[in-house]
Amino acid sequence: YEEAEEHNPQIPELLQITKLSGAGHTSLTFRDGELEVLRHLGWRLRAVPPLHVIGYYLSKGATFEDDKWQGRGLIEKIPKYMKKYSEFFCNLTLQEYSFQQYLPTHLGAAILLASRVALQLEPRWRPELVRLTGYDECELTDAFQHVWSYYEEQFPGHGSRRSISPKSVVVKEQSMFS
């Protein structure tokens, strides 16, 4: 996580407080060492979690003026609830290794779909979301079913009894970490 990186000393500071500078090391030798490690790892040092992808999707818009909620137009709070549900599903899938099989964009799109289903938004998936995510709903079926069944497994009865209240999402999230 980025916040963990904020407390790391910079390379010149490390050189000053350790004996490394006396051994002939410079910030350039550290950089060269890091590049060697990256080459050895195949440049796969950083993983992009679905939460970052969801942030992007939500910033571009995941609810639309002509969406329907319970057969009516959207209420003002729906975009906020969409964010809550999306973050909840991201946190839920982060705890289970089996979700690593999906690309972050694919899982992020499935989480977006799960959030729309949880909120009872119609249509479940839209052409605008296909353009945004690059996935048709049929391409998300397996990942969506995986997310939804894991949700129902962790919170029996909640998948069939969808609530608009973000408070129920917060309560579910708190119980996940207890």
C-alpha positions in Angstrom: 0.0 0.0 0.0 1.1 3.5 -0.8 0.8 4.7 2.8 3.4 2.2 3.9 5.8 3.7 1.3 5.4 7.2 2.8 7.4 6.3 5.9 10.4 4.8 4.1 13.6 6.9 4.2 15.0 8.0 0.9 18.2 6.3 -0.5 20.5 9.2 0.3 19.2 9.2 3.9 19.8 5.4 4.1 23.4 5.9 2.9 24.0 8.5 5.6 22.6 6.5 8.5 24.2 3.2 7.5 27.7 2.0 6.6 26.7 1.6 2.9 28.3 4.8 1.8 31.6 3.8 3.3 31.4 0.6 1.2 31.3 2.6 -2.0 27.5 2.4 -2.6 25.7 5.3 -4.1 22.1 6.0 -5.0 23.0 4.8 -8.5 24.2 1.4 -7.3 20.8 1.0 -5.5 19.0 1.9 -8.7 21.1 -0.6 -10.7 20.3 -3.2 -8.1 16.6 -2.5 -8.3 16.7 -2.7 -12.1 18.4 -6.1 -11.9 15.7 -7.4 -9.5 13.0 -6.1 -11.8 14.6 -7.8 -14.8 14.8 -11.0 -12.8 11.1 -10.8 -11.8 10.0 -10.0 -15.3 9.1 -6.4 -14.5 6.1 -7.7 -12.4 6.8 -5.9 -9.2 3.6 -4.0 -8.8 0.1 -5.3 -8.7 -2.9 -3.2 -9.5 -5.8 -4.2 -7.1 -9.4 -4.0 -8.3 -10.0 -1.2 -5.9 -7.8 1.1 -8.0 -9.6 0.0 -11.1 -13.0 0.6 -9.4 -11.8 4.1 -8.5 -11.2 4.8 -12.1 -14.5 3.3 -13.3 -16.5 5.3 -10.6 -14.7 8.5 -11.5 -15.8 8.1 -15.1 -19.4 7.3 -14.1 -21.1 4.0 -13.2 -24.6 5.3 -12.8 -26.6 7.1 -15.4 -29.6 9.5 -15.5 -31.9 7.0 -17.2 -31.0 4.1 -14.8 -33.9 2.9 -12.9 -33.9 2.0 -9.2 -36.9 -0.1 -8.1 -38.7 0.9 -11.2 -38.2 4.7 -10.6 -35.6 7.3 -11.4 -32.5 7.4 -9.3 -32.3 9.2 -6.0 -29.5 11.5 -5.2 -27.7 9.1 -2.9 -27.3 6.2 -5.4 -23.8 7.2 -6.7 -22.6 7.3 -3.1 -24.2 3.9 -2.4 -22.5 2.6 -5.6 -19.1 3.6 -4.2 -19.9 1.9 -0.9 -21.0 -1.3 -2.5 -18.0 -1.3 -4.9 -15.5 -0.8 -2.1 -17.2 -3.5 0.0 -17.0 -6.1 -2.8 -13.4 -5.1 -3.5 -12.5 -5.7 0.2 -14.4 -8.9 0.2 -12.6 -10.3 -2.9 -9.2 -9.1 -1.6 -9.6 -11.6 1.3 -10.0 -14.7 -0.9 -7.1 -16.0 -3.0 -9.3 -17.6 -5.6 -10.1 -14.1 -7.0 -6.4 -13.7 -8.1 -7.3 -15.7 -11.3 -9.0 -12.6 -12.8 -7.3 -9.6 -14.3 -7.9 -6.5 -12.1 -10.0 -4.8 -14.9 -12.1 -8.0 -15.3 -12.7 -8.4 -11.5 -13.3 -4.6 -11.2 -16.0 -4.8 -13.9 -17.6 -7.8 -12.2 -17.6 -5.9 -8.9 -19.3 -3.0 -10.7 -21.9 -5.4 -12.0 -22.4 -6.9 -8.5 -22.8 -3.4 -7.0 -25.4 -2.5 -9.6 -27.2 -5.8 -8.9 -27.0 -5.3 -5.1 -28.5 -1.8 -5.6 -31.2 -3.2 -7.9 -30.3 -0.8 -10.7 -31.8 -1.5 -14.1 -30.4 -2.2 -16.6 -27.8 -4.3 -14.8 -25.2 -3.5 -17.5 -25.2 -0.8 -20.1 -23.5 0.0 -23.4 -21.7 2.9 -21.6 -20.2 0.4 -19.1 -19.1 -1.9 -22.0 -17.2 1.1 -23.5 -15.8 2.1 -20.1 -14.7 -1.4 -19.0 -14.2 -3.2 -22.3 -16.3 -6.1 -21.1 -19.8 -7.2 -22.2 -22.0 -8.6 -19.5 -21.7 -12.1 -20.9 -17.9 -11.9 -20.5 -18.4 -11.0 -16.8 -20.8 -13.9 -16.0 -18.2 -16.2 -14.4 -16.4 -13.6 -12.4 -19.7 -12.0 -11.3 -21.1 -15.4 -10.2 -17.9 -16.0 -8.3 -18.2 -12.6 -6.5 -21.9 -13.0 -5.8 -21.7 -16.6 -4.6 -18.7 -15.7 -2.3 -20.8 -12.8 -1.0 -23.7 -15.1 -0.3 -21.4 -17.7 1.3 -19.9 -15.1 3.7 -23.2 -13.4 4.4 -26.0 -16.0 4.1 -29.3 -14.5 3.1 -28.0 -11.1 2.2 -27.6 -11.9 -1.5 -31.2 -12.5 -2.0 -32.3 -9.7 0.3 -30.7 -6.6 -1.2 -30.8 -3.4 0.8 -30.3 0.1 -0.5 -28.9 1.1 2.8 -25.1 1.7 2.8 -25.3 1.2 6.6 -25.8 -2.5 5.9 -22.7 -2.5 3.8 -20.7 -0.8 6.5 -22.0 -3.3 9.1 -21.0 -6.2 6.8 -17.6 -4.7 6.2 -17.0 -4.3 10.0 -18.0 -7.9 10.6 -15.5 -9.1 7.9 -12.6 -7.6 9.8 -13.8 -8.7 13.3 
